[in-house]
Amino acid sequence: MVSKKILKNKIKQAFPFLTPAYRFLKYGVRIMRWVPTYDEDDLITNHLCDFLEDDRFIKSLATTEKEGHLQLGYVVRWRLYTACWAADHAKNLDGDFVECGVAYGATSRMIMEYIGFKNISKKFYLLDTYEGLDERYLSQDERLRLVEYKKTGSYPYTSAMYPFVKKAFGSFPNVTIVKGAVPETLGQVKSEKIAYLHIDMNCTVPEIAAAEYFWPKMVKGAVMLLDDYGFAREQHDAFDKFAKERSIGILSLPTGQGLMIKP
Ligand SMILES: C[S@@+](CC[C@H](N)C(=O)[O-])C[C@H]1O[C@@H](n2cnc3c(N)ncnc32)[C@H](O)[C@@H]1O
């Protein structure tokens, strides 16, 4: 007696052209019947996502939006929520916060509000060129992507970011804005203990340089959140190598983020 699974595989092998139609029927019907709880940022699911109803999350997002940090015209709430979770965890550890790749400060402002960063005795370092990618560090693929971005006008990271961020975070006594290219600016982070590191520069060389620089300074339990992990093969594989060399794993999240905890 041939099992259903084996039979299915045999049919698939014999009639490969039927696979897309089968998928369409299977998932198309399911999707039509679905009432998604989340459909944003290339992520669609009907899993429970109570954070969307959470007061603290809603208020933090409202503040971030009201202050003009959400400049990209779309929201990535699950990614923001992951960062909030990571910050909430890290606030109880000894050590400061760092973000490499800040842009208009959406994620940073969000987590500051979420954990009440103003009243926490920690520093938050915000590193960015505040002028977009530094072309010296681009790989061939990243260079091609940049050409594409320029052609379609879809790279919104311009010199308008710096005055915005300076003004927006000016009232935070414990925030330090570091302008310039990573890795050159890493030494300006005057902290020997790091509890939270968010890396989001869309470029492998500075991202790995930041991870290598901060890893020895990260305290036990510190979080390293990678925004680009599931979005670009090159960054993904470079971080897998980084993690393997340190005998740890990266939690690959359905949002596209990667998460590492310092053992
Ligand atoms: C995707 S955006 C960051 C988004 C941000 N994390 C947020 O929450 O909205 C990427 C940023 O990385 C910055 N960047 C790219 N290469 C850099 C480098 N080598 N050094 C510092 N910043 C860099 C760009 O200027 C841009 O602002």
The ligand as an SDF file (V2000), in Angstrom:
LIG
                    3D

 27 29  0  0  0  0  0  0  0  0999 V2000
   17.8330   50.8370    6.5280 C   0  0  0  0  0  0  0  0  0  0  0  0
   18.5050   52.3020    7.1250 S   0  0  0  0  0  0  0  0  0  0  0  0
   18.3640   52.1500    8.8590 C   0  0  0  0  0  0  0  0  0  0  0  0
   16.9440   52.1720    9.3390 C   0  0  0  0  0  0  0  0  0  0  0  0
   16.7940   52.3610   10.8220 C   0  0  0  0  0  0  0  0  0  0  0  0
   17.4250   51.3160   11.5880 N   0  0  0  0  0  0  0  0  0  0  0  0
   15.3620   52.5480   11.2400 C   0  0  0  0  0  0  0  0  0  0  0  0
   14.9880   52.1180   12.3260 O   0  0  0  0  0  0  0  0  0  0  0  0
   14.5850   53.1650   10.4890 O   0  0  0  0  0  0  0  0  0  0  0  0
   20.2100   52.0740    6.8170 C   0  0  0  0  0  0  0  0  0  0  0  0
   21.0840   53.1950    7.3140 C   0  0  0  0  0  0  0  0  0  0  0  0
   22.4380   52.7520    7.3150 O   0  0  0  0  0  0  0  0  0  0  0  0
   23.2780   53.8560    7.0620 C   0  0  0  0  0  0  0  0  0  0  0  0
   24.5930   53.3510    6.6080 N   0  0  0  0  0  0  0  0  0  0  0  0
   24.8810   52.6450    5.5040 C   0  0  0  0  0  0  0  0  0  0  0  0
   26.1860   52.3480    5.4530 N   0  0  0  0  0  0  0  0  0  0  0  0
   26.7430   52.8690    6.5730 C   0  0  0  0  0  0  0  0  0  0  0  0
   28.0640   52.8750    7.1050 C   0  0  0  0  0  0  0  0  0  0  0  0
   29.0990   52.2980    6.4930 N   0  0  0  0  0  0  0  0  0  0  0  0
   28.2750   53.5160    8.2830 N   0  0  0  0  0  0  0  0  0  0  0  0
   27.2490   54.1020    8.9450 C   0  0  0  0  0  0  0  0  0  0  0  0
   25.9880   54.1260    8.4750 N   0  0  0  0  0  0  0  0  0  0  0  0
   25.7300   53.5040    7.3170 C   0  0  0  0  0  0  0  0  0  0  0  0
   22.5120   54.6660    6.0200 C   0  0  0  0  0  0  0  0  0  0  0  0
   22.9190   56.0070    6.0360 O   0  0  0  0  0  0  0  0  0  0  0  0
   21.0480   54.4670    6.4660 C   0  0  0  0  0  0  0  0  0  0  0  0
   20.6060   55.5410    7.2320 O   0  0  0  0  0  0  0  0  0  0  0  0
  1  2  1  0
  2  3  1  0
  2 10  1  0
  3  4  1  0
  4  5  1  0
  5  6  1  0
  5  7  1  0
  7  8  2  0
  7  9  1  0
 10 11  1  0
 11 12  1  0
 11 26  1  0
 12 13  1  0
 13 14  1  0
 13 24  1  0
 14 15  1  0
 14 23  1  0
 15 16  2  0
 16 17  1  0
 17 18  1  0
 17 23  2  0
 18 19  1  0
 18 20  2  0
 20 21  1  0
 21 22  2  0
 22 23  1  0
 24 25  1  0
 24 26  1  0
 26 27  1  0
M  CHG  2   2   1   9  -1
M  END
$$$$
